[in-house]
């Protein structure tokens, strides 16, 4: 991509961030045929829930880019939502037929705790998975169901809680549905959901990988070379957030409420964009948070280069141990550019840990409005 000089005003605004690079080109980025993010998005049906949030992690690629034990805090997505402290090889092997070392990539999407899609990609033995399903916990409830040319395992009713059957794999004793589709394992709490995922995988219905805007975002993340990915088309506007979370905002402590509203109501906001993707990566200059904005046109993409630079320089962090501090404190260097309809950024430094902080519907207090738009 061509490099370009920032305006004098932008340089003055961002002097506190150290070295800053801005650039732009009219070339549209397109994903490669082997784009890892589109391969994973293939198992997620496109619907209202999955479009709000999809989290992906390529653990095998992470091991190539980052020596084991050197991951920054917040990188690893948990195995089927479980904390690392609850995991054991023995329990997972007996219950599911595989262990963590068999997993190469991780997929989560939707809104917990009900409408939530989960899948893993890796090296799984069909025989081991079948043995675990038939002999492991809750095997007396097991049904094997045929659907769409595949079989899946079903334990109990949809979203049914059985506290007497709680375990680290099933914290609330829910039976789940499990399917092994080639190198993907699907794990979901309701029958229609796993049927949707099978149909999505077989291209019988639209998946997130079929979404034109998400294809654009996936190309941007590939360009920025990330090991994790967050996709969302949830509007990141001030009005949408306030409407969605009005009740929760009113219940905040005065200090947190003021801090949140200051950031939401900032005079400097991005121009409206169609969807965003973020991720974490590591290059020659260190760890970085990657940001990709899919804009409606090239002019908006260029405008959002300048506005994102200003947001980074002026906005504060709302939540956590760093609340009240400026984003710029945790950024050693920024590189922002446009390419066709995309606005692309690498933010180097401790800010990398915030790659998963831009979902409005997560444990919602974690949402950081850095990427808020008009």
C-alpha positions as CSV (number, residue, x, y, z in Angstrom):
1,X,0.0,0.0,0.0
2,X,1.2,3.6,-0.7
3,X,2.3,5.6,2.3
4,X,1.3,9.2,2.7
5,X,2.1,12.1,5.0
6,X,-0.3,13.2,7.7
7,X,-1.5,16.8,7.7
8,X,0.3,19.2,10.1
9,X,-2.8,19.3,12.3
10,X,-2.9,15.5,12.6
11,X,0.8,15.4,13.5
12,X,0.2,17.9,16.2
13,X,-2.7,16.0,17.6
14,X,-0.8,12.7,17.7
15,X,2.6,13.9,18.8
16,X,2.2,12.2,22.1
17,X,1.8,8.8,20.5
18,X,5.4,8.6,19.2
19,X,5.8,7.6,15.6
20,X,2.6,7.8,13.5
21,X,2.0,6.6,10.0
22,X,-1.0,7.4,7.8
23,X,-1.7,6.3,4.3
24,X,-4.4,5.7,1.7
25,X,-5.0,3.9,-1.6
26,X,-8.0,3.4,-3.9
27,X,-7.2,-0.4,-4.2
28,X,-9.9,-2.6,-2.7
29,X,-8.7,-5.4,-0.5
30,X,-10.1,-8.8,-1.4
31,X,-9.7,-12.0,0.8
32,X,-7.6,-14.9,-0.5
33,X,-9.2,-18.2,-1.4
34,X,-7.7,-19.6,1.8
35,X,-8.7,-16.8,4.1
36,X,-8.8,-18.4,7.6
37,X,-11.6,-16.1,8.9
38,X,-14.0,-16.9,6.1
39,X,-13.3,-20.6,6.5
40,X,-14.4,-20.3,10.1
41,X,-17.3,-18.0,9.5
42,X,-18.7,-20.7,7.2
43,X,-20.2,-22.7,10.1
44,X,-22.1,-19.6,11.5
45,X,-25.5,-19.0,10.0
46,X,-26.2,-15.3,9.2
47,X,-28.9,-14.1,11.5
48,X,-29.6,-11.3,14.0
49,X,-27.6,-12.9,16.8
50,X,-24.5,-13.9,14.9
51,X,-24.3,-10.5,13.2
52,X,-24.0,-8.8,16.6
53,X,-20.8,-10.6,17.5
54,X,-18.5,-13.4,16.2
55,X,-15.2,-14.2,17.9
56,X,-12.6,-16.3,16.2
57,X,-9.1,-17.5,17.2
58,X,-6.5,-19.3,15.2
59,X,-4.4,-21.0,17.9
60,X,-2.2,-22.9,15.5
61,X,-1.2,-19.7,13.7
62,X,-0.7,-18.0,17.1
63,X,1.9,-20.6,18.0
64,X,3.8,-19.7,14.8
65,X,3.7,-16.0,15.5
66,X,4.1,-16.0,19.3
67,X,6.2,-18.3,21.4
68,X,4.1,-20.3,23.9
69,X,3.9,-18.4,27.2
70,X,4.4,-15.0,25.6
71,X,0.7,-14.3,24.8
72,X,-0.5,-11.0,26.2
73,X,-3.4,-11.2,28.7
74,X,-6.8,-11.6,27.0
75,X,-5.5,-13.4,23.9
76,X,-6.8,-17.0,24.4
77,X,-10.5,-17.6,23.8
78,X,-11.7,-20.3,26.3
79,X,-12.4,-23.8,25.3
80,X,-16.2,-24.0,25.0
81,X,-16.5,-21.0,27.3
82,X,-14.8,-22.6,30.3
83,X,-12.1,-21.0,32.4
84,X,-8.6,-22.6,32.1
85,X,-8.8,-23.6,35.8
86,X,-11.8,-25.9,35.1
87,X,-10.1,-27.8,32.3
88,X,-8.6,-31.2,32.4
89,X,-7.6,-33.6,29.6
90,X,-9.2,-36.5,31.3
91,X,-12.6,-34.9,31.7
92,X,-12.7,-33.5,28.2
93,X,-11.5,-36.8,26.6
94,X,-14.2,-38.8,28.5
95,X,-17.0,-36.4,27.8
96,X,-16.2,-35.1,24.3
97,X,-13.6,-37.4,22.9
98,X,-10.8,-34.8,22.4
99,X,-8.4,-32.6,24.4
100,X,-7.3,-29.0,24.1
101,X,-4.2,-29.9,22.2
102,X,-6.4,-31.3,19.4
103,X,-7.9,-27.8,18.8
104,X,-6.5,-25.5,16.1
105,X,-9.2,-22.8,15.8
106,X,-12.1,-21.6,18.0
107,X,-15.4,-20.0,17.0
108,X,-18.0,-18.2,19.2
109,X,-21.0,-16.1,18.0
110,X,-24.3,-14.7,19.2
111,X,-25.6,-13.4,22.5
112,X,-25.0,-15.5,25.7
113,X,-26.3,-17.3,27.5
114,X,-29.0,-18.8,25.2
115,X,-28.6,-17.8,21.6
116,X,-24.9,-18.7,21.4
117,X,-23.1,-20.7,18.7
118,X,-19.9,-22.6,19.5
119,X,-17.5,-24.6,17.3
120,X,-13.9,-25.8,17.2
121,X,-11.8,-26.8,14.3
122,X,-8.9,-29.2,14.7
123,X,-7.8,-32.8,14.6
124,X,-10.6,-35.0,16.0
125,X,-11.1,-38.7,15.9
126,X,-14.7,-39.7,14.9
127,X,-14.3,-42.9,16.8
128,X,-13.2,-41.2,20.0
129,X,-16.0,-38.6,19.8
130,X,-18.6,-41.4,19.2
131,X,-17.2,-43.4,22.1
132,X,-17.3,-40.4,24.5
133,X,-20.9,-39.6,23.5
134,X,-22.1,-43.2,24.0
135,X,-20.2,-44.0,27.2
136,X,-19.6,-40.6,28.9
137,X,-21.7,-38.5,31.2
138,X,-25.4,-38.3,30.4
139,X,-25.1,-41.2,27.9
140,X,-28.4,-42.6,29.2
141,X,-30.1,-39.5,27.7
142,X,-28.3,-39.8,24.3
143,X,-30.2,-39.6,21.0
144,X,-28.4,-39.8,17.7
145,X,-30.2,-37.7,15.1
146,X,-29.8,-37.7,11.3
147,X,-30.0,-34.3,9.6
148,X,-28.8,-32.9,6.3
149,X,-26.6,-35.9,5.5
150,X,-24.9,-35.8,8.9
151,X,-25.6,-37.2,12.4
152,X,-25.5,-35.3,15.6
153,X,-25.7,-36.2,19.3
154,X,-28.5,-34.8,21.4
155,X,-28.8,-35.0,25.2
156,X,-32.1,-33.8,26.8
157,X,-34.4,-30.9,25.9
158,X,-33.4,-27.6,24.3
159,X,-31.5,-25.4,26.9
160,X,-32.7,-27.8,29.6
161,X,-30.8,-27.3,32.9
162,X,-30.1,-30.4,35.0
163,X,-28.2,-29.3,38.2
164,X,-27.6,-32.9,39.2
165,X,-25.5,-33.4,36.1
166,X,-23.2,-30.4,36.4
167,X,-19.6,-30.7,35.4
168,X,-16.8,-28.6,34.1
169,X,-17.8,-29.4,30.6
170,X,-21.5,-28.8,31.4
171,X,-21.6,-26.2,34.2
172,X,-25.4,-26.2,34.4
173,X,-25.9,-29.8,33.4
174,X,-27.2,-28.9,29.9
175,X,-27.0,-31.7,27.5
176,X,-26.1,-29.8,24.4
177,X,-26.0,-31.0,20.8
178,X,-22.7,-32.1,19.3
179,X,-21.8,-32.7,15.6
180,X,-18.5,-33.6,14.0
181,X,-18.4,-32.2,10.4
182,X,-15.1,-33.1,8.9
183,X,-12.6,-31.1,11.0
184,X,-15.3,-29.0,12.8
185,X,-16.9,-29.9,16.1
186,X,-20.2,-28.0,16.7
187,X,-21.4,-27.6,20.3
188,X,-24.7,-25.9,20.9
189,X,-27.6,-25.9,23.4
190,X,-30.7,-26.2,21.1
191,X,-31.6,-28.4,18.2
192,X,-32.6,-25.8,15.6
193,X,-29.3,-24.1,16.2
194,X,-27.2,-27.1,15.3
195,X,-29.4,-27.7,12.3
196,X,-28.7,-24.1,11.2
197,X,-25.0,-24.7,11.6
198,X,-25.1,-27.8,9.5
199,X,-27.1,-26.0,6.8
200,X,-24.7,-23.2,6.9
201,X,-21.7,-25.5,6.6
202,X,-23.4,-27.3,3.6
203,X,-24.3,-23.9,1.9
204,X,-28.0,-24.6,2.2
205,X,-28.5,-21.2,4.0
206,X,-26.5,-18.0,4.1
207,X,-23.5,-18.0,6.5
208,X,-21.5,-15.1,7.7
209,X,-18.8,-16.1,5.2
210,X,-21.4,-15.3,2.4
211,X,-21.9,-11.7,3.7
212,X,-20.2,-9.3,1.3
213,X,-19.3,-6.8,4.0
214,X,-17.7,-9.6,6.2
215,X,-15.7,-10.8,3.2
216,X,-14.3,-7.3,2.9
217,X,-13.5,-7.3,6.7
218,X,-11.9,-10.7,6.4
219,X,-9.7,-9.4,3.7
220,X,-8.7,-6.5,5.9
221,X,-7.8,-8.7,8.9
222,X,-5.8,-10.9,6.5
223,X,-3.9,-7.8,5.3
224,X,-3.2,-6.9,9.0
225,X,-2.2,-10.4,9.8
226,X,-4.1,-11.2,13.0
227,X,-4.3,-14.3,15.1
228,X,-7.8,-13.4,16.6
229,X,-10.8,-11.8,15.1
230,X,-14.0,-10.1,16.3
231,X,-16.7,-9.3,13.7
232,X,-19.8,-7.2,14.3
233,X,-22.3,-5.2,12.2
234,X,-24.1,-3.9,15.3
235,X,-24.4,-0.1,14.9
236,X,-21.8,1.7,17.1
237,X,-23.7,5.0,17.3
238,X,-24.3,7.0,20.5
239,X,-28.0,6.9,20.0
240,X,-28.1,3.1,19.5
241,X,-26.1,2.4,22.6
242,X,-28.2,4.7,24.7
243,X,-31.4,3.2,23.4
244,X,-30.2,-0.3,23.9
245,X,-28.7,0.2,27.4
246,X,-30.8,3.0,28.9
247,X,-31.8,1.1,32.0
248,X,-28.3,-0.2,32.7
249,X,-26.8,3.3,32.2
250,X,-29.2,4.7,34.9
251,X,-28.0,2.0,37.3
252,X,-24.3,2.9,37.0
253,X,-22.4,4.6,39.8
254,X,-22.2,8.4,39.2
255,X,-18.4,8.2,38.4
256,X,-18.7,5.4,35.8
257,X,-21.9,6.9,34.3
258,X,-20.1,10.3,33.8
259,X,-17.1,8.6,32.3
260,X,-19.2,6.6,29.8
261,X,-21.3,9.5,28.8
262,X,-18.3,11.7,28.2
263,X,-17.0,9.2,25.7
264,X,-20.4,8.5,24.1
265,X,-21.1,12.2,23.7
266,X,-17.7,13.3,22.4
267,X,-17.7,15.9,19.7
268,X,-15.2,13.7,17.7
269,X,-17.0,10.6,16.3
270,X,-16.3,8.4,13.4
271,X,-18.5,8.7,10.3
272,X,-21.1,5.9,10.2
273,X,-19.6,2.6,8.9
274,X,-21.3,-0.7,7.9
275,X,-19.4,-3.1,10.2
276,X,-16.2,-3.6,12.0
277,X,-13.6,-6.2,12.7
278,X,-10.8,-6.2,15.3
279,X,-8.0,-8.6,16.2
280,X,-4.6,-9.1,17.8
281,X,-1.3,-9.6,16.0
282,X,2.4,-9.5,16.4
283,X,5.0,-8.1,13.9
284,X,8.5,-6.8,13.8
285,X,7.4,-3.7,15.7
286,X,5.7,-5.7,18.5
287,X,2.1,-6.6,19.5
288,X,-0.7,-4.6,18.0
289,X,-4.5,-4.2,18.0
290,X,-5.9,-4.3,14.5
291,X,-9.0,-2.4,13.5
292,X,-10.9,-2.7,10.2
293,X,-13.9,-0.6,9.4
294,X,-16.0,-1.4,6.4
295,X,-17.4,1.9,5.1
296,X,-20.1,2.7,2.6
297,X,-17.7,4.3,0.2
298,X,-14.1,5.4,-0.3
299,X,-14.6,9.0,0.9
300,X,-15.9,7.8,4.2
301,X,-13.0,5.4,4.5
302,X,-10.6,8.3,4.1
303,X,-12.5,10.5,6.5
304,X,-12.4,7.8,9.1
305,X,-8.6,7.6,8.9
306,X,-8.4,11.2,10.3
307,X,-11.2,10.8,12.7
308,X,-9.9,7.5,14.1
309,X,-6.5,9.3,14.7
310,X,-8.3,12.0,16.6
311,X,-10.4,9.5,18.6
312,X,-7.3,7.6,19.7
313,X,-5.6,10.9,20.8
314,X,-8.6,12.3,22.7
315,X,-10.7,9.4,24.0
316,X,-10.4,7.8,27.4
317,X,-10.8,4.2,28.6
318,X,-14.1,3.6,30.4
319,X,-13.8,0.3,32.2
320,X,-11.3,-1.9,34.2
321,X,-8.1,-1.1,36.0
322,X,-7.1,1.5,33.4
323,X,-10.5,3.4,33.5
324,X,-10.1,7.1,33.2
325,X,-6.8,7.0,31.4
326,X,-6.3,8.0,27.8
327,X,-6.0,5.4,25.1
328,X,-2.8,7.1,23.9
329,X,-1.1,6.0,27.1
330,X,-1.2,2.4,26.0
331,X,-0.3,3.0,22.4
332,X,3.4,3.2,21.3
333,X,2.8,3.7,17.6
334,X,-0.2,3.9,15.3
335,X,-0.5,3.1,11.6
336,X,-3.8,4.2,10.0
337,X,-4.7,4.0,6.3
338,X,-7.6,3.6,3.9
339,X,-7.8,1.0,1.1
340,X,-10.9,1.3,-1.0
341,X,-13.9,1.2,1.4
342,X,-11.8,0.0,4.3
343,X,-10.2,2.0,7.1
344,X,-7.3,0.0,8.5
345,X,-5.3,0.5,11.7
346,X,-2.5,-1.1,13.7
347,X,-2.2,0.2,17.2
348,X,1.0,-1.0,18.8
349,X,1.5,-1.6,22.5
350,X,-0.5,-2.7,25.6
351,X,-3.7,-1.6,23.8
352,X,-3.6,-5.1,22.1
353,X,-5.4,-6.5,25.1
354,X,-8.5,-4.6,24.1
355,X,-9.1,-6.4,20.8
356,X,-12.3,-8.1,22.2
357,X,-13.8,-4.9,23.9
358,X,-16.1,-3.6,21.1
359,X,-19.2,-5.7,21.5
360,X,-22.2,-3.8,22.8
361,X,-24.0,-7.0,23.9
362,X,-21.1,-8.7,25.7
363,X,-21.1,-8.6,29.6
364,X,-22.1,-5.2,28.4
365,X,-20.0,-3.1,30.9
366,X,-16.8,-4.2,29.1
367,X,-17.8,-2.3,25.9
368,X,-15.4,0.4,25.1
369,X,-16.7,3.2,22.8
370,X,-13.4,4.1,21.1
371,X,-15.0,3.2,17.7
372,X,-18.2,5.1,18.3
373,X,-19.7,6.7,15.2
374,X,-22.3,9.5,14.5
